[in-house]
């Protein structure tokens, strides 16, 4: 059924795995489309009480949008719908009435970092690393990727992550409240399954209503995400946006000096 992801059900837990380890589990349009289908499948399955989202291999959870694909074709590749439905995937992770646990097994960078932030719970391998990369590669997420991140870790740290594109280890992420717990790499999936089993023992209606209640405080950010997505679509077609993607694909430092501040 899927090419870029894997979907498995283990008892009451659906496991969604981004399966592009050769691209550090970066997201192209097909990947996002398949993730949307997987989450909708988990939503419709009454036997599923919790979803675990992770990445294949031990190097990356996800490094976000496939910048190499963008440099090669000017977009994120074809999809059945003709759309790159990342904003819809963000909303789906929030709206599915079941907890979503991110099992972060390596790099959670850029759009991959946004994915784990939007999950209800994040469990990190001790080898995981976190950060943003948009300003370095000619991109940004001025929707949930900034506004919701600031709610999670505070304005100062959120601005630091976006402005400087540094990477942070798992212990720092736990100290900041960016992840719930850190475990050795070999225990990551077992720990995620343990948390999933624990929540599966709870009243599903109570959990559903609680998740919706938590979302109400930040629901207005979805509107900002739509505006941000429109702005990004225009920006990536500019010379400044193309410079970031080209530099990444060519493995060189981008030169943004010719663009006015």
N, C-alpha and C positions, 0 to 999 in steps of 0.2 A: 504493500500500500504506500510506503514512504521510501524516499530516496535519501533525503538529507537528515532525517531523524529516525529514532526508534521509539516505538510505543509498546509498553508492556504493562500488564496488570498482574500484581502479586497480592492476592487476597483482596483487601479493601484499598490497596494503594496502586495508583497509576504512576508509572515511571516514564517520564518524557526525557529522552536523551538527544541532545544535538549531536549529530554524528558526522562531523566534518573535521576530524582531528588534523588532517593535512593542511587545513586553513585555520587552525586554532579555533575551530567551531564558530567561525565568522558567519554572519547571516546574509544570505542573498535572498532574493524575492521568493524563490521556491522554498527555502528553509522556513521563512516566516509563514508562508501559506500553510505548510505542513504543521507547524507549531499551532497555528490557529485551529486547524482541523483536529489535532490531537487534544487540545484543551476542550474543544466543543464535544468531542467523543467522551472525555472524562466527565464533563458536566452531565451528559445525557445518561451515563451509566449509573444507575441507582445503587449499584453495589460498591462503587468507588466513593470513599470517604475523604481521601486526601491525594494530592498530586505532588510528586517529587520531580523537580526540574534539575537536570545536570548536563554535563558535557562529556563526550567520549574521550578516552585517554586520560593521561595524568598531567598534561601541560596546560590545558585551558578549559574553563567553564564556557566562556565565549568572549571573543574580542570585539563583538559588536558588528556593525555593518561591514560587509566585505569590500574593503577599500580597493583591493586589487581588481575586483570585478568592476568597481566604479571607474577605475582608471582605464580599464580595457574597453569598456562599452559605453561609459558615460551614465550608467544606471546600475541597478542591482540585479540585472538579468531578468529573464522572462518569468512569468507566472501564469497560471491558468486564468486568473482574473485580470491580468494585465496591470496589477497594482502591487506596490510595496507596502504591505498592510501592517507596518510596525506599530503605528499608533493604535490600531485596532487590537493588536496582540497585547499591548500594554493595558488597555481597558479590560480585555478578557481575563488577564491574570488577576485584576482587581475584582471583577464582577462574578467570576465563577464562584458559586456559593459553597465552596469547599476550600480548606486551607491549602496553600501552595508553599512547599518547602524547597528552597534552593539548596542543593548540595554542591558547594563551590569547591571544585577539585583542582583548580589551577588559576590561570589568569582570568580575572573578571574585569575587563577593561572596556571603556567606551560604552557602546550600546549593550554589551554583555554585563557591564556593571549596573546599568539601569535595570536590566531584567531582574537581577538578584535583589536590588533595592525594592522593587515592586512586589516581590514575593512576600508572603505573610511572615515567614521565618527563614533565616539564612544560617546554615550550618557549614562551617569552613574547614577544609583541610589545613593543617599547619603549614603546608607549602603554598597555599593560595596567596594571590596578590591582587590588590584592588586599585582602581584608578580610572581617570578619564583621559581621553586622548583627542577630543574634538578639535580644540584650537590648534593642535599640532598637525592635524591631517585635513584641515579645511572643512570642519563640520561642527555641529553643536546640537544639544538637546535643551531647548529653552522651555520645555514643558515639564513632564514628571521628572525628567532627569535632573533638573535643577530645583524646582519648587518643592517636590516631595523629598528629595535628598536633604534639603535644608531642614525639613521637619524632622527627619530621622537623626541627623548628626549636628544640626545647628548651622546658622548662617556662615560663621567664620570658617569652619572646616569645609563646608560645601563649596564656598568660594575658592578656598585653597586648592581643593581637588580640581576644580575646573580651570582656574587661571594658570596653574603651574604644571598640570599634567604629570604630577609625580605618582609613583606607585607606593603602596602601603602594604605591609605584611599583615598576616592574619591576627597577630596579637594586637597590633594597633587598631585594626578593624573592630575587634571585640571590645577594646577599651573605649572606642568612640561610640559604641552602640550600633555599629554598622552590621554586625553579625551577632547571633545569639550565643553561639558556642564554637569552640575550635577543638578539633580532634586530630589524631594522627591520620595520615592518608589512608592507611589500610583499614581504618574504622569508619571512614566517612559514610559510605552507603549504609552500613549496618546501623549507624547512629541516626541517619535520616529515616530509615525504616522504623526504628524504635520510636521516634517522635511521631511518625505517621500512625503507628499502631496505637500509641497513647491517645491521640486526638480522635481516632476512629471509635474509641470506647465512649466518647462523649455524645450527648444529644445532638444529632445532625441539624435539627431545626435551631437549637440554641446557637450552635457554631455559625450557621448561615446568617442569622439575624445579627450576631455580634460582628461578623465580618462586614456586613452592610453598614452597621452603625459606625464602626471604625472608619469606613470609607467616606462617610458624610462630611467629615471635617475637611477633607481635601478634594471633594468632588468637583469643586469649581476649577481645579487645576486641569481638568480634562479640556476645558475651553481654551486655556492657555496652550495646552499641548497641540490643539488644532491650529492655532495661530502660528506657533513655533514650527510646526511641520510645513506650513505654507511658506514661511520665511526660509526654511532650510532648502526647500525645493528650488527656490529662486537662487539662493546663495551658491549651491553646488554647481550651477550653470555659469557662474561668474568666473573670471580669470583667477581671482583670489581662491575660490573654492577648488578650482581645477589644479592650482599649484600644490595645494596640500595633498590631494590624491596622487598626483604625478610623482611628487617627492617620495611618498610612501612606497609606491610601486617601484621606483628607481633606487630605493634604499639610500636616499640622500637627505640632507637637512633642507627643509623648505625655506624659500626666500620670500618672506612677506614684506620686505623692506620697501618695495616699490608701491605698496598699497597705502593710501592715506588712512590715518587713524580717525 
